[in-house]
């Protein structure tokens, strides 16, 4: 089956290491540390822009931006620092001293004046024990003298590890300010490039849609949307929902996960259409044994033809089975489910109520994505974009069942499901994002190795 078109990685993020030295080398290290804290917000904005660029890596313009090693290095560095900070915070929160001092912190929080006095007392006590008190007093006196002379002569005192070296020389302060301005300018350039790239993506989508004949159907769709026939779906208290499931020789997963989650739905008015992409196992018999008259199974006489094994086959495999399932749908609304994924029990009920309430034509929602280490990641931020949606997260008016999967989509390096959604988006239907994860998308480690069948045909 064509997988959820989500670009994720369960591998470990690269972690930055810093070699600490003594003597004159300490100041540059300290300068880097304070600069990292001061420019954290700018680098977060930069990382966000880089992620936006990476989402569209499959297209020529995006590939150009996403391959910039300088931007990638900054993104990796920021991620490593964030992970390290989270680890240190978790260690502090899990420490015995943090738990034992919890009542004291709660008391000091209620009495701000006592809290400030206690912190100052503790600070002076620590400086005394560690023999830092004379140096701290000298630094404070110099700062006060500089303030009396005016802002031009006043030295700049910074917090954190750099305090150990006293006041930062004016030359280093100027260098920090210069680096800050440079990084902020770079961040603005990245955001600008991301905006230009997004504009070009929409222009490219429209150009592709024009070549595919989509504009000719826009006026017809909007005219039909106002007819009584179209609106009938919203006039039924419990409309029929067709669920399309494509499968191939995975009867165990199909029944134990996908079909089980469908039969457990709180919404009962379902048509469950299961189409086998030329299944050769006992899928048909095991579905029949369930004796659920809502389930309809059809097995195609041939698998494909699809491309040969590889990324192109992944992009469009299962297209023929999905298209046949769409042709059998009788429901007012249509949704999908991969044969190895599972819905939460109230998914269809939530989506039906949202569609009827808002008269929405096309709905989708976030989902839980399983990493290869068994952890789960929430994906889908509400944008109608590649890498933010999955076929199994969709729920739409049956009108859109006339938009089939294009088995030739791999020639544009597009997943077949996104190729279809790109065309639907050009119609500008009434969209509704339901901000609740309603699906578990399992990692695809159970897919059997590919073996060509006797006489199997391939595209090229």
N, C-alpha and C positions, 0 to 999 in steps of 0.2 A: 504494500500500500504506500501511497505517497505520504511521507511522514509530516508531522507538524513542521511548518517551515520556520523554524526558530533556530537562530544561530546561537548556540550556547557551548560552553566548554566546561567540563567538570575537572579539568586538570588544575594543578596547583599554579597559582599566580607567582611570577618571579618575585623574589624577595631581595631587596637591596641590602647590601652589607656595607658597613663603614669601618675603615681601619682607623683606630684611634692611636694617636701618638702624643708625645709629650713635648715640652719646650715650645719653640716658635710655631710648630705646626698646630698647636691647640687653638689658636685664634681663628684661623680659617675654618676649622671644623665647627667652632662655636658660632661663627658668622653664618655658616650654612644652616645650622640648627635653628637659629632665630629667624633666618630668612624663610625657612620652610613654614614656620608658624605664621609669619606675617602674610605670606602669599598663598595660604591654604585655600581661601575662597576663590582666588583667580584660577588656581590649578583645578579646582573642582569644576568650574565652568568650562575649562579647557577639556577636561576628561569627558564631560557630558557631550561636548561638541564632537570629540573624537569617536564616541560611541555612535552618535548619529551618522557619522561618515561610514563607520564599519558596517552599519546595518544595510547599506546599499552597495556593498563591495562587489556584487555581481555585475554592476553596470559600469560602463567605461569611465564616465566622469567620476563616479564614486571611487572606483578602483584607483584612479590617479591620486585622489586625496588620501584614501586610506592606506596607501603604500608609503607615505612619507615617514622615513625612519626617525626623523627628529620628533615629530608629533607622537609617534608610537612610544619612543623612549620616555617622553614626559608622562604619557598615560600610565606606562608600567611603573614608573617611579612613584607617581601619586597613589596608585593602587597598593603598592608595597608599603608605603608609609601609613596609609589608612589601616591596612591589615595589622601592622605592627602596633599602632595606637590602640586598636580594638583589643588585641591580645594583652597589652599592658593593663588596660582598663579592666578587663575580665579578671586578671590576676589580682589586682587591687581589691575588687569587689568580693573575690572569693577568699581573701586573706582573713586570718583570725583577728588581727588587730582592727580591721574595718568592722567586723561584726561586733567585737567587744565594745567599740567606741560608738556604736549606733545610738544608745540612749543619751550619751553626752552630746552628740551632734543634734539630736532632736531637741534637747533642752536649749542649746545655744541658738538653734534656729528660731525658737520662740522669744529669745532675749537677745536682739541684735547687738545692744551695747555691751553686754557681758561677752558675747561672742567675739567682738572686735578686740576687747581688752585681753581675752584669753589667747587669741591668735598672736597679738603683739607680744605678750609675755612669753609664749612658747617660742616665738621667733627669736627674741633676745636671749632666751635661755639656750637655744640651739647654737646661736652664734658664739655665745660664751664658751660652751662645752667644746665646740670645734675650733676655737681660737680665731674665729672670723670677726669678732666684735671690733677690734681696732681698725681693721681694713674697712669694715662697713661704715664706721663712724667717719673715717677720713673721706670715703666716697660721698657720704651725705653732706659733709662740710663743703667739699669741692662743688657739689651740685648747687648748694645754697649760695655759695660765692658767685658761681656762674650766673645764677638767676638774678643776683643783684646787679651784675654788669650788663644785663640785657640779653635778649635772645640770640644775638650774633655770637657772643662769646660763651654762651652756656653750653657745657658738654651735654651729651645725650646719654642718659642711663637707660639700659634695656633690662628687661626681666629675663628670668630663666638661666640656663647654664652660662650664658655670656657674662653674668654678674661676677663670676669668679675673677675675671680679668679687669674688673673695675669699670671705668667709663670708656665707651667706644670712641676711638679717635674720629675726628671729623672726616678724614679721608675714607674710612670704612663706612661711615654713615652715608656719605655721598655715593659710595659704590653700591650700597644696599638700595638706596633710592633709585639709582640708575637701573639696577637689575629689576627692581619692581616695575618701573615704567616700561622697560623692555618686555617683561612678561605680560603685563597688562595689554600692551600693544599686540603681542602675539595672540593673546586670548581673543581680542577683538577681530583679528584677521581670521582666526579659526571659525568664530561665530559667523562672520561675513561669508566665508567660503561655504559653510554649511547651509546658510540661507540661499546662496546662489545655486548650490547643488540641489536643494529642495525645489527651487523654482524650475530648474532644468528637468528634474524628475517628473513634475507635473506636465511640463510641456512635452516630454517624451511619451508619457502615458497617453496624452491626447493624440499625439501623432500616430502612435501604434493603434489606438482605438479607431482612428479615422481609417487607417489601412484595413482594419478588420471589420469595418462597416458598422461600428457601434453608433455613431451619430445619427444614422438613419432611423434607429429605433427609439431615440430619446423622446421625440414628440409623441410617438405612438404610446410609449409607456405612460407618460404623464396624462395623456387623454384617457387611457384605459383605467388609470388609478382612480378616476372620479366616477366610474361606472358602478352600477348596483352590483354587478357580478364580482368586481374586485372587492368592493366594500362588504360583501356578504361574509367574508372571513371574520370580520370584526363584530358582526351582529349575532354570532353564535356564542352561547354561554360557555360551552366546552367544545371548541373546534377540534376536528380530527387533526392529529399531528403525525406526519409520516417521518420515520427514522430510517435513513439509508445506511447500511453497513455492507462494506465490501470485504471479502475474505478470501484466503487461499490456503488450504491445508493447515489450518491452525485451530482445529475443532476444540481442543482443550481450552486455549485462551479465549476463544470466541464465546464458549458457553459459560466458563467460570468467571469471566470478568465482564465482557461487553454485554452479552445477553442477560446475565444475572443482574447487572445494574439497570438495564432497561425494564426488566420484569419487576424490579423493586421500586420503580418510579411511583410517586404519590399521585401523579396524573395518569389516568388509566386509558383515556381515549386515544389509543395509539395504533398506527399501522407500522409494523416493523418489517422492513424490506431488506432481506439478506441476499446478496448476489455473490455467488462463488466465481472467482476468476479461473474457471476450469479446475475445481477442486477434485482431487483423486482420493481423498480420505473419506471418513464416515460422517462428514458434516451434515449431509442431508438427513441421514437416519437419526442422528442425535438431536437435531432440531425437531424432527417429527415426534420423537419420544416425549418432548415437553408437552405436547397436546395443548399448545397455546394458539388459538385461532387468530390471534393478532399477528403471528409470525408467518411471513411468506418467503419461501426460499426458491431461488432460481439459480441453476448452475450453467454458466456459459460453456459452449462446446469447444472453445479454443481460448488459450491464454494469449493475450496480446492481439496483434503483434506490438511489441515495445522495443526500445533500443536494447542493445546487448548490456550485460552487467556493468555497472559503474554509476557515476553520479547522474548521467542522463536518464538511466532507467529509473533511479530513485525518484527523479523529478516527476515522472508521469506514470509509473507503474500503478495499476489499479484503475486507470482512467476509464477503460471500457466497462468494467464492473460498476463503477460509480454512475456512469451515464445510463446504463441499463436500469439501475435502481431508480434514478430520477424519472425514467419513462414510466415506471410502475406506480409512482406516488399518486395517491388520491386525496391526501389531506389538504386542509386549508393552509397549513404551514408545514415547512420541511426543515429537518435538522439532520445531523450526521453523527456517526460515532465510528472511530477506528476499531477494528476487531480485537485490539489488545489494550484498549483504554476503558475507563469507567466513568459514568456520570455520578454525581452526588444524588441522593434519592429525590430531592425536590427540584432538580434542575429544570425539567420541562414545565412543571407547574409555575415556577418563578418566571420563566420566559413567556409563557402563554399570558399570564396576568399582565406583564409589562407590555406585551404587544397590544393587547386589548385596551389597556388603560391609555396608552400614548398613541394608539393607531400607528405603530411603528412598522415599517416595511422590512427592515433588516436589523437584526440584533446580534450582539456578540458579547463576550464576557472574558475576564481573565481566567487563568487555569494554573493548576499545580503541575510543574514539570519535574520529573524524576531525574536526578543526576546519576552518573554511573556509580557513585559511592553510596547510593541509597538515600541521600538527602533530597529534600524537595524545595523547589524554587518557584515563587509566584511570578508568572509572566503575563504580559498584556497590560499596557498602561492606558488603553482607551483610544489610541490612535488607529485609524483604519489604514494600516501600513503593513508591508512585508516585515516579518519577524515579530509582529505584535499580535498575530491572530493564528488560529489553527482551524482546519475544516471542522473539527469536532466542537468548536466553540460557537458555531454559527446557528442561527435560527431565523428563518425568513419566510415571507409570503410565497405561496406556491408559484406565483408569476415568474420568479427567478429560476425555477426549475428548467426553464427553456434555455438557460445558459449552460451548455455542457462543458465538461473538461476537454481540453484540446491536447490530444496525444502528441502533437507536434510542438508543444510549448518548450520542450527541451532545446530546440534549435535556437531559442532566444535566451537560453540559460535561465529560464523561469520555471519554478515549480508549477505543475499543472493547476493546483488549487489557487495559487496567487494569480496566475494568468486569467483565471475565471473571475476572481474578485476584482481585479483591476478593471475589467470591462463593466462589471456591475456598478462599481463606484462612479463611473462616468455618467450613469443615468441619474445620479443624485437622488437616491431613494431617501425616505425618512429614516434616519439612522438612530439607533438607541444602544448605548453602551450600558450594560448592567454590571455595576462594579462589585461583583461577588464571584470568587472562584467556584465554578460549578462542575469542573472536570479534573480528572487525574490522568495526565498524559505520561504513560510509563516509558521507561527507557527501552530502546529497541534492541535489546541484547538477545532476544529470543527468536529473531528471524533466522530461519534455516538457510544453510548455504545454498547458493543457486546452482541448479543443474538443468541444462537444456533438455527438453523432452524430444522424443523422436518426432521429426517433422516440424518442430516449432519454427515459426517464422519470426524474423526480426526486422525492425526498421533499419535499413542500411546494413 
